[in-house]
Amino acid sequence: RVQLVESGGGSVQAGGSLRLTCAASGDTYSRYWMGWFRQAPGKEREGVAAIVTFGTTTYYADSVLGRFTISQDNAKNTLYLQMDSLKPEDTAMYYCAADNSIPFGLHLRPSQYNYWGQGTQVTVSS
């Protein structure tokens, strides 16, 4: 019922910036909450940032707070992740995810989301 397509990944040097884009389609109710997640090789998938559709409530992982910004353009059904001051440890596959209901405090928990994109690779070199 929901389709998510990420783009915008690439290779950048430490200190640089990238903006990821997630184009969403399908049932708006099913993507009431949307988030960005990442998974590095050999590591578990982790939450980066989340936002409520048609609202302003956001959540960030401590590791990206102050460097990453999640935003949305509801007219375009598009989710963004602006990533500044990138570090080598930000290297990972980044995924967009959505779901209609997330318990309070669990917005950065991958297991709470049912709809996922295919991912876009971000590589930060030192």
DSSP file with accessible surface (Angstrom, degrees, kcal/mol):
  #  RESIDUE AA STRUCTURE BP1 BP2  ACC     N-H-->O    O-->H-N    N-H-->O    O-->H-N    TCO  KAPPA ALPHA  PHI   PSI    X-CA   Y-CA   Z-CA
    1    1 A R              0   0  173      0, 0.0    26,-2.1     0, 0.0     2,-0.4   0.000 360.0 360.0 360.0 -19.6    0.0    0.0    0.0
    2    2 A V  E     -A   26   0A  14     24,-0.2     2,-0.4    28,-0.1    24,-0.2  -0.995 360.0-166.3-127.1 134.4    3.0    2.3    0.4
    3    3 A Q  E     -A   25   0A  97     22,-2.6    22,-2.0    -2,-0.4     2,-0.4  -0.972   5.6-172.8-120.1 134.6    6.0    2.6   -1.9
    4    4 A L  E     -A   24   0A  11     -2,-0.4   114,-0.5   112,-0.4     2,-0.5  -0.993   3.9-175.4-129.8 130.5    9.2    4.4   -0.9
    5    5 A V  E     -A   23   0A  81     18,-1.9    18,-2.8    -2,-0.4     2,-0.2  -0.968  10.2-158.2-131.0 116.1   12.1    5.2   -3.2
    6    6 A E  E     +A   22   0A   6     -2,-0.5     2,-0.3    16,-0.2    16,-0.2  -0.594  18.1 160.6 -91.0 154.2   15.3    6.7   -1.9
    7    7 A S  E     +A   21   0A  61     14,-2.2    14,-2.9    -2,-0.2   113,-0.1  -0.955  38.4  73.6-156.8 169.9   17.9    8.7   -3.8
    8    8 A G        +     0   0   36     -2,-0.3    11,-0.3     1,-0.3    14,-0.1   0.363  59.0 135.1 103.8  -5.3   20.7   11.1   -3.2
    9    9 A G        +     0   0   29     12,-0.1     2,-0.3     9,-0.1    -1,-0.3  -0.175  21.0 125.3 -68.9 170.3   23.3    8.9   -1.8
   10   10 A G  E     -d  122   0B  26    111,-0.8   113,-2.7   110,-0.1     2,-0.4  -0.984  56.9 -58.6 168.8-166.5   26.9    9.1   -2.9
   11   11 A S  E     +d  123   0B 102     -2,-0.3     2,-0.3   111,-0.2   113,-0.2  -0.900  50.5 163.0-110.1 136.2   30.5    9.5   -1.8
   12   12 A V  E     -d  124   0B  29    111,-2.5   113,-2.3    -2,-0.4     2,-0.2  -0.982  35.9-108.3-148.0 154.6   31.7   12.5    0.1
   13   13 A Q  E >   -d  125   0B 144     -2,-0.3     3,-2.3   111,-0.2    73,-0.2  -0.499  53.4 -79.5 -82.2 156.4   34.7   13.5    2.1
   14   14 A A  T 3  S+     0   0   50    111,-2.8    73,-0.2     1,-0.3    -1,-0.1  -0.244 120.4  30.4 -54.8 137.6   34.4   14.0    5.9
   15   15 A G  T 3  S+     0   0   54     71,-3.3    70,-0.6     1,-0.3    -1,-0.3   0.250  98.9 115.3  93.5 -11.8   32.9   17.4    6.7
   16   16 A G    <   -     0   0   22     -3,-2.3    70,-2.3    70,-0.2     2,-0.3  -0.085  57.5-123.3 -82.9-175.0   30.9   17.4    3.5
   17   17 A S        +     0   0   60     67,-0.2     2,-0.3    68,-0.2    67,-0.2  -0.931  21.0 179.0-132.6 153.0   27.1   17.3    3.0
   18   18 A L  E     - B   0  83A  33     65,-2.2    65,-3.3    -2,-0.3     2,-0.5  -0.978  16.9-145.9-144.9 153.2   24.5   15.2    1.2
   19   19 A R  E     - B   0  82A 129    -11,-0.3     2,-0.3    -2,-0.3    63,-0.2  -0.978  14.1-156.2-123.7 119.7   20.8   15.4    1.0
   20   20 A L  E     - B   0  81A   0     61,-2.7    61,-2.1    -2,-0.5     2,-0.4  -0.685   6.9-157.4 -90.5 146.3   18.8   12.2    0.8
   21   21 A T  E     -AB   7  80A  32    -14,-2.9   -14,-2.2    -2,-0.3     2,-0.5  -0.969   8.0-166.4-125.8 139.6   15.3   12.1   -0.8
   22   22 A a  E     -AB   6  79A   0     57,-2.8    57,-2.7    -2,-0.4     2,-0.6  -0.968   9.6-155.8-126.5 112.6   12.5    9.6   -0.3
   23   23 A A  E     -AB   5  78A  49    -18,-2.8   -18,-1.9    -2,-0.5     2,-0.4  -0.801  17.6-163.2 -88.7 122.2    9.7    9.7   -2.8
   24   24 A A  E     +A    4   0A   9     53,-3.1     2,-0.3    -2,-0.6   -20,-0.2  -0.824  15.2 167.1-111.0 146.1    6.5    8.3   -1.2
   25   25 A S  E     +A    3   0A  54    -22,-2.0   -22,-2.6    -2,-0.4     2,-0.2  -0.966  36.8  46.2-147.9 162.3    3.3    7.0   -2.8
   26   26 A G  E    S+A    2   0A  39     -2,-0.3   -24,-0.2   -24,-0.2     2,-0.2  -0.630  95.0  12.7 105.1-161.6    0.3    5.0   -1.7
   27   27 A D        -     0   0   56    -26,-2.1     4,-0.4    -2,-0.2     3,-0.3  -0.276  54.7-158.1 -59.5 114.6   -1.9    5.2    1.4
   28   28 A T  S >  S+     0   0   62      1,-0.2     3,-1.5     2,-0.2    -1,-0.2   0.885  91.6  58.5 -62.7 -38.4   -1.2    8.5    3.3
   29   29 A Y  G >  S+     0   0  149      1,-0.3     3,-1.1     2,-0.1    -1,-0.2   0.884 100.6  56.9 -60.2 -34.4   -2.7    7.0    6.5
   30   30 A S  G 3  S+     0   0    0     -3,-0.3    -1,-0.3     1,-0.3    -2,-0.2   0.580 107.5  48.3 -76.2 -10.7   -0.1    4.2    6.4
   31   31 A R  G <   +     0   0    8     -3,-1.5    -1,-0.3    -4,-0.4    69,-0.2  -0.213  66.1 129.4-121.4  42.6    2.8    6.7    6.3
   32   32 A Y  S <  S+     0   0  110     -3,-1.1    21,-3.3     1,-0.1     2,-0.4   0.859  78.9  39.3 -62.1 -36.3    1.7    8.9    9.2
   33   33 A W  E    S-FE  52  99B  27     66,-3.1    66,-2.1    19,-0.2     2,-0.4  -0.954  75.4-176.9-113.2 137.8    5.1    8.5   10.6
   34   34 A M  E     +FE  51  98B   7     17,-2.7    17,-3.1    -2,-0.4     2,-0.3  -0.975   5.3 173.8-133.4 149.8    8.2    8.5    8.4
   35   35 A G  E     -FE  50  97B   0     62,-2.5    62,-2.4    -2,-0.4     2,-0.4  -0.955  28.6-125.0-150.2 164.7   11.8    7.9    9.3
   36   36 A W  E     +FE  49  96B   0     13,-3.1    12,-2.9    -2,-0.3    13,-1.6  -0.960  30.3 177.1-112.3 135.5   15.4    7.5    8.1
   37   37 A F  E     -FE  47  95B   0     58,-2.9    58,-3.2    -2,-0.4     2,-0.3  -0.872   9.5-157.7-131.8 162.2   17.4    4.5    9.2
   38   38 A R  E     -FE  46  94B  13      8,-2.5     8,-3.0    -2,-0.3     2,-0.4  -0.986   6.4-164.3-143.9 154.2   20.9    3.3    8.3
   39   39 A Q  E     - E   0  93B  67     54,-2.2    54,-2.5    -2,-0.3     6,-0.2  -0.953   6.9-161.5-142.5 118.9   22.8    0.0    8.4
   40   40 A A    >   -     0   0   24      4,-0.4     3,-2.3    -2,-0.4    52,-0.1  -0.627  45.5 -77.3 -91.8 156.3   26.5   -0.3    8.2
   41   41 A P  T 3  S+     0   0  120      0, 0.0    -1,-0.1     0, 0.0     3,-0.1  -0.280 118.3   7.9 -56.7 130.7   28.2   -3.6    7.2
   42   42 A G  T 3  S+     0   0   92      1,-0.2     2,-0.3    -3,-0.1    -3,-0.0   0.497 113.2  99.8  78.3   3.6   28.2   -6.0   10.1
   43   43 A K  S <  S-     0   0  147     -3,-2.3    -1,-0.2     1,-0.0     2,-0.1  -0.813  76.2-102.0-120.7 161.5   26.0   -3.8   12.2
   44   44 A E        -     0   0  171     -2,-0.3    -4,-0.4     1,-0.1     2,-0.2  -0.437  45.8 -94.9 -76.2 154.2   22.3   -3.7   13.1
   45   45 A R        -     0   0   72     -6,-0.2     2,-0.3    -2,-0.1    -6,-0.2  -0.478  49.2-166.3 -66.8 138.5   20.0   -1.2   11.4
   46   46 A E  E     -F   38   0B  84     -8,-3.0    -8,-2.5    -2,-0.2     2,-0.2  -0.940  21.6-107.7-132.4 151.6   19.6    1.9   13.5
   47   47 A G  E     +F   37   0B   9     61,-0.7   -10,-0.2    -2,-0.3    61,-0.1  -0.543  29.9 174.2 -77.4 141.2   17.2    4.8   13.6
   48   48 A V  E     -     0   0B   0    -12,-2.9    13,-2.6     1,-0.4     2,-0.3   0.758  62.9 -20.7-109.8 -53.0   18.6    8.2   12.4
   49   49 A A  E     -FG  36  60B   0    -13,-1.6   -13,-3.1    11,-0.2    -1,-0.4  -0.985  53.3-164.0-159.1 153.9   15.6   10.5   12.4
   50   50 A A  E     -FG  35  59B   0      9,-2.1     9,-2.2    -2,-0.3     2,-0.3  -0.981   4.9-173.6-143.2 154.9   11.8   10.4   12.3
   51   51 A I  E     -FG  34  58B   8    -17,-3.1   -17,-2.7    -2,-0.3     2,-0.4  -0.992  25.8-119.6-148.3 148.3    9.0   12.9   11.6
   52   52 A V  E >   -F   33   0B   9      5,-1.7     3,-1.4    -2,-0.3   -19,-0.2  -0.779  38.0-113.5 -90.3 132.4    5.2   13.0   11.7
   53   53 A T  T 3  S+     0   0    4    -21,-3.3     3,-0.1    -2,-0.4     4,-0.1  -0.405  99.2  10.5 -64.3 139.9    3.5   13.6    8.4
   54   54 A F  T 3  S+     0   0  134      1,-0.3    -1,-0.3    -2,-0.1     2,-0.2   0.752 122.9  77.4  61.9  24.8    1.7   17.0    8.3
   55   55 A G  S <  S-     0   0   28     -3,-1.4    -1,-0.3     2,-0.1     0, 0.0  -0.788  79.0-123.0-144.7-169.8    3.3   17.9   11.5
   56   56 A T        +     0   0  129     -2,-0.2     2,-0.2    -3,-0.1    -3,-0.1   0.424  62.1 122.4-122.7  -2.8    6.5   19.2   13.1
   57   57 A T        +     0   0   66     -4,-0.1    -5,-1.7    -5,-0.1     2,-0.3  -0.461  38.0 175.1 -67.5 127.8    7.4   16.6   15.7
   58   58 A T  E     -G   51   0B  54     -2,-0.2     2,-0.4    -7,-0.2    -7,-0.2  -0.936  19.8-160.1-133.2 156.9   10.8   15.1   15.0
   59   59 A Y  E     -G   50   0B  64     -9,-2.2    -9,-2.1    -2,-0.3     2,-0.4  -0.990  10.2-169.9-134.8 143.9   13.2   12.7   16.7
   60   60 A Y  E     -G   49   0B  52     -2,-0.4   -11,-0.2   -11,-0.2     2,-0.2  -0.985  26.4-115.4-134.2 146.6   16.9   12.3   16.2
   61   61 A A    >>  -     0   0   17    -13,-2.6     3,-1.6    -2,-0.4     4,-1.2  -0.506  32.8-120.1 -71.0 146.4   19.5    9.8   17.2
   62   62 A D  T 34 S+     0   0  150      1,-0.3     3,-0.3     2,-0.2    -1,-0.1   0.843 110.4  64.0 -57.2 -33.0   22.1   11.4   19.5
   63   63 A S  T 34 S+     0   0   58      1,-0.2    -1,-0.3     3,-0.0   -15,-0.1   0.684 113.6  30.5 -68.8 -17.6   24.8   10.5   17.0
   64   64 A V  T X> S+     0   0    0     -3,-1.6     3,-2.5   -16,-0.2     4,-2.3   0.457  84.0 129.0-118.3  -5.2   23.4   12.9   14.4
   65   65 A L  T 3< S+     0   0  110     -4,-1.2     4,-0.1    -3,-0.3   -16,-0.0  -0.296  81.7  14.3 -58.0 128.5   21.7   15.6   16.5
   66   66 A G  T 34 S+     0   0   78      2,-0.5    -1,-0.3     1,-0.1     3,-0.1   0.256 126.0  60.2  89.6 -12.1   22.8   19.0   15.3
   67   67 A R  T <4 S+     0   0   27     -3,-2.5    17,-2.2     1,-0.2     2,-0.3   0.698  98.5  51.2-114.1 -33.6   24.3   17.6   12.0
   68   68 A F  E  <  -C   83   0A   3     -4,-2.3    -2,-0.5    15,-0.2     2,-0.4  -0.835  60.9-164.4-109.1 148.1   21.3   16.0   10.3
   69   69 A T  E     -C   82   0A  71     13,-2.5    13,-3.0    -2,-0.3     2,-0.4  -0.988   5.7-155.5-134.0 124.0   17.9   17.5    9.6
   70   70 A I  E     +C   81   0A   6     -2,-0.4     2,-0.3    11,-0.2    11,-0.2  -0.781  27.0 156.3 -95.0 138.6   14.8   15.6    8.6
   71   71 A S  E     -C   80   0A  50      9,-1.7     9,-3.1    -2,-0.4     2,-0.3  -0.940  22.6-148.2-151.7 173.6   12.1   17.5    6.7
   72   72 A Q  E     -C   79   0A  39     -2,-0.3     2,-0.5     7,-0.2     7,-0.2  -0.987  15.5-151.3-149.0 153.8    9.2   16.9    4.3
   73   73 A D  E > > -C   78   0A  51      5,-2.8     5,-2.0    -2,-0.3     3,-0.9  -0.900  16.8-174.1-123.1  96.1    7.3   18.4    1.4
   74   74 A N  G > 5S+     0   0   46     -2,-0.5     3,-0.6     1,-0.3    -1,-0.1   0.808  81.4  61.7 -66.9 -27.9    3.8   17.0    1.8
   75   75 A A  G 3 5S+     0   0   98      1,-0.2    -1,-0.3    -3,-0.1    -2,-0.0   0.827 114.8  35.1 -65.1 -29.3    2.7   18.6   -1.5
   76   76 A K  G < 5S-     0   0  139     -3,-0.9    -1,-0.2     2,-0.2    -2,-0.2   0.351 106.5-126.0-102.8   1.5    5.3   16.5   -3.2
   77   77 A N  T < 5 +     0   0   62     -3,-0.6   -53,-3.1    -4,-0.4     2,-0.4   0.916  64.3 141.6  52.3  46.4    5.0   13.4   -1.0
   78   78 A T  E   < -BC  23  73A  19     -5,-2.0    -5,-2.8   -55,-0.2     2,-0.4  -0.967  41.1-159.6-128.4 137.1    8.7   13.7   -0.4
   79   79 A L  E     -BC  22  72A   1    -57,-2.7   -57,-2.8    -2,-0.4     2,-0.3  -0.888  15.0-163.3-111.2 143.2   10.9   13.2    2.7
   80   80 A Y  E     -BC  21  71A  28     -9,-3.1    -9,-1.7    -2,-0.4     2,-0.4  -0.897  16.9-163.3-125.9 156.0   14.4   14.6    3.0
   81   81 A L  E     -BC  20  70A   0    -61,-2.1   -61,-2.7    -2,-0.3     2,-0.6  -0.898  11.5-161.0-136.4 107.2   17.4   14.1    5.2
   82   82 A Q  E     -BC  19  69A  57    -13,-3.0   -13,-2.5    -2,-0.4     2,-0.6  -0.801  10.7-166.0 -86.3 121.8   19.9   16.9    5.1
   83   83 A M  E     +BC  18  68A   0    -65,-3.3   -65,-2.2    -2,-0.6     2,-0.3  -0.945  11.6 172.5-117.0 114.9   23.2   15.6    6.3
   84   84 A D        +     0   0   56    -17,-2.2   -67,-0.2    -2,-0.6   -68,-0.2  -0.769  59.5  24.0-115.9 163.9   26.0   18.1    7.2
   85   85 A S  S    S-     0   0   70    -70,-0.6    -1,-0.2    -2,-0.3   -68,-0.2   0.909  85.0-160.4  49.1  48.9   29.4   17.7    8.8
   86   86 A L        -     0   0    2    -70,-2.3   -71,-3.3    -3,-0.2   -70,-0.2  -0.255   7.6-158.3 -65.9 145.7   29.5   14.1    7.7
   87   87 A K    >   -     0   0   86    -73,-0.2     3,-2.5   -72,-0.1     4,-0.3  -0.867  31.3-110.4-120.6 156.4   31.8   11.7    9.4
   88   88 A P  G >  S+     0   0   51      0, 0.0     3,-1.9     0, 0.0    36,-0.4   0.852 117.4  63.3 -54.8 -32.7   33.3    8.4    8.3
   89   89 A E  G 3  S+     0   0  128      1,-0.3   -49,-0.0   -49,-0.0    -3,-0.0   0.566  88.6  69.8 -72.2  -5.8   31.1    6.6   10.8
   90   90 A D  G <  S+     0   0    0     -3,-2.5    -1,-0.3    34,-0.0     2,-0.2   0.524  70.8 120.6 -82.6  -7.2   28.1    7.9    9.0
   91   91 A T    <   +     0   0   38     -3,-1.9     2,-0.3    -4,-0.3    32,-0.2  -0.410  41.2 105.9 -61.1 124.4   28.9    5.5    6.1
   92   92 A A  E    S- H   0 122B   2     30,-2.1    30,-2.7    -2,-0.2     2,-0.5  -0.966  76.2 -78.1-178.3 170.8   26.0    3.1    5.7
   93   93 A M  E     -EH  39 121B  55    -54,-2.5   -54,-2.2    -2,-0.3     2,-0.5  -0.827  49.4-146.9 -85.9 129.1   23.1    2.2    3.5
   94   94 A Y  E     -EH  38 120B   0     26,-3.0    26,-2.2    -2,-0.5     2,-0.4  -0.873  14.8-167.3-105.8 133.0   20.3    4.6    4.3
   95   95 A Y  E     -E   37   0B  37    -58,-3.2   -58,-2.9    -2,-0.5     2,-0.4  -0.922  15.5-142.5-121.4 144.6   16.7    3.6    4.2
   96   96 A a  E     -E   36   0B   0     -2,-0.4    21,-2.2   -60,-0.2     2,-0.3  -0.819  27.6-178.8 -98.0 140.7   13.4    5.4    4.3
   97   97 A A  E     -EI  35 116B   0    -62,-2.4   -62,-2.5    -2,-0.4     2,-0.3  -0.961   9.3-170.9-141.0 159.4   10.6    3.8    6.3
   98   98 A A  E     +EI  34 115B   0     17,-2.2    17,-2.0    -2,-0.3    16,-0.8  -0.990  10.1 161.2-148.8 153.8    6.9    4.5    7.1
   99   99 A D  E     -E   33   0B   7    -66,-2.1   -66,-3.1    -2,-0.3     3,-0.1  -0.962  37.6-124.8-164.7 165.3    4.1    3.3    9.3
  100  100 A N  S    S+     0   0   44     -2,-0.3     2,-0.4     1,-0.3   -69,-0.1   0.747  92.1  28.0 -91.2 -22.9    0.8    4.6   10.6
  101  101 A S        +     0   0   79     11,-0.2    -1,-0.3   -71,-0.2   -71,-0.0  -0.956  57.9 177.5-147.3 122.4    1.3    4.2   14.3
  102  102 A I        -     0   0   12     -2,-0.4     5,-0.1    -3,-0.1     3,-0.1  -0.987  33.2-118.5-125.4 123.3    4.4    4.2   16.4
  103  103 A P    >   -     0   0   62      0, 0.0     3,-2.2     0, 0.0     4,-0.1  -0.294  47.0 -86.1 -58.0 146.3    4.3    3.9   20.2
  104  104 A F  T 3  S+     0   0  179      1,-0.3     0, 0.0     2,-0.1     0, 0.0  -0.242 114.9  18.3 -57.1 133.4    5.7    6.9   22.1
  105  105 A G  T 3  S+     0   0   55     -3,-0.1    -1,-0.3     1,-0.0     3,-0.2   0.355 107.6  83.4  90.4  -6.7    9.4    6.6   22.5
  106  106 A L    X   +     0   0   43     -3,-2.2     3,-1.9     1,-0.1     6,-0.2   0.150  47.5 114.9-114.4  19.5    9.9    4.0   19.8
  107  107 A H  T 3  S+     0   0    7      1,-0.3    -1,-0.1    -5,-0.1   -58,-0.1   0.664  80.9  46.8 -69.3 -16.4   10.1    6.3   16.7
  108  108 A L  T 3  S+     0   0   47     -3,-0.2   -61,-0.7   -61,-0.1    -1,-0.3   0.167  85.5 108.9-107.7  17.2   13.7    5.3   16.0
  109  109 A R    X   -     0   0  126     -3,-1.9     3,-2.2     1,-0.2     4,-0.3  -0.829  59.7-152.6 -96.3 112.8   13.1    1.6   16.4
  110  110 A P  G >  S+     0   0   31      0, 0.0     3,-1.9     0, 0.0    -1,-0.2   0.847  91.4  65.5 -54.5 -34.1   13.3   -0.2   13.0
  111  111 A S  G 3  S+     0   0   91      1,-0.3    -2,-0.0    -3,-0.1    -3,-0.0   0.659  91.7  64.6 -65.8 -14.2   11.0   -3.0   14.1
  112  112 A Q  G <  S+     0   0   53     -3,-2.2     2,-0.4    -6,-0.2    -1,-0.3   0.557  89.4  79.7 -84.4  -7.4    8.1   -0.5   14.5
  113  113 A Y    <   -     0   0    6     -3,-1.9   -14,-0.2    -4,-0.3     3,-0.0  -0.859  49.9-177.7-108.9 136.1    8.0    0.3   10.7
  114  114 A N        +     0   0  122    -16,-0.8     2,-0.5    -2,-0.4   -15,-0.2   0.637  66.4  65.5-102.7 -19.4    6.4   -1.9    8.1
  115  115 A Y  E     +I   98   0B  46    -17,-2.0   -17,-2.2   -85,-0.1     2,-0.3  -0.936  62.0 174.7-114.5 130.6    7.1   -0.1    4.9
  116  116 A W  E     -I   97   0B  77     -2,-0.5  -112,-0.4   -19,-0.2   -19,-0.2  -0.952  23.1-136.3-136.0 147.3   10.7    0.3    3.6
  117  117 A G        -     0   0   11    -21,-2.2  -112,-0.2    -2,-0.3     3,-0.1  -0.311  36.6-103.3 -86.2-176.2   12.5    1.6    0.6
  118  118 A Q        -     0   0  113   -114,-0.5  -113,-0.1     1,-0.2   -23,-0.1   0.622  62.4-119.8 -88.5 -13.6   15.4   -0.2   -1.1
  119  119 A G        -     0   0   10    -23,-0.1     2,-0.4   -26,-0.1   -24,-0.2   0.041  13.1-123.7  96.4 155.8   18.1    2.1    0.3
  120  120 A T  E     - H   0  94B  21    -26,-2.2   -26,-3.0  -113,-0.1     2,-0.3  -0.996  26.9-120.1-139.1 135.1   20.7    4.4   -0.9
  121  121 A Q  E     - H   0  93B  78     -2,-0.4  -111,-0.8   -28,-0.2     2,-0.5  -0.591  22.4-170.1 -83.7 134.2   24.4    4.1   -0.1
  122  122 A V  E     -dH  10  92B   0    -30,-2.7   -30,-2.1    -2,-0.3     2,-0.5  -0.989   4.6-175.7-120.9 125.8   26.3    6.9    1.7
  123  123 A T  E     -d   11   0B  52   -113,-2.7  -111,-2.5    -2,-0.5     2,-0.5  -0.987   4.2-170.2-125.9 123.4   30.1    6.7    1.9
  124  124 A V  E     -d   12   0B   6     -2,-0.5     2,-0.3   -36,-0.4  -111,-0.2  -0.963   8.7-159.7-116.0 121.0   32.1    9.2    3.8
  125  125 A S  E      d   13   0B  57   -113,-2.3  -111,-2.8    -2,-0.5    -2,-0.0  -0.724 360.0 360.0-101.4 149.9   35.9    9.1    3.4
  126  126 A S              0   0  133     -2,-0.3    -1,-0.1  -113,-0.2   -39,-0.0  -0.350 360.0 360.0 -88.5 360.0   38.4   10.6    5.9
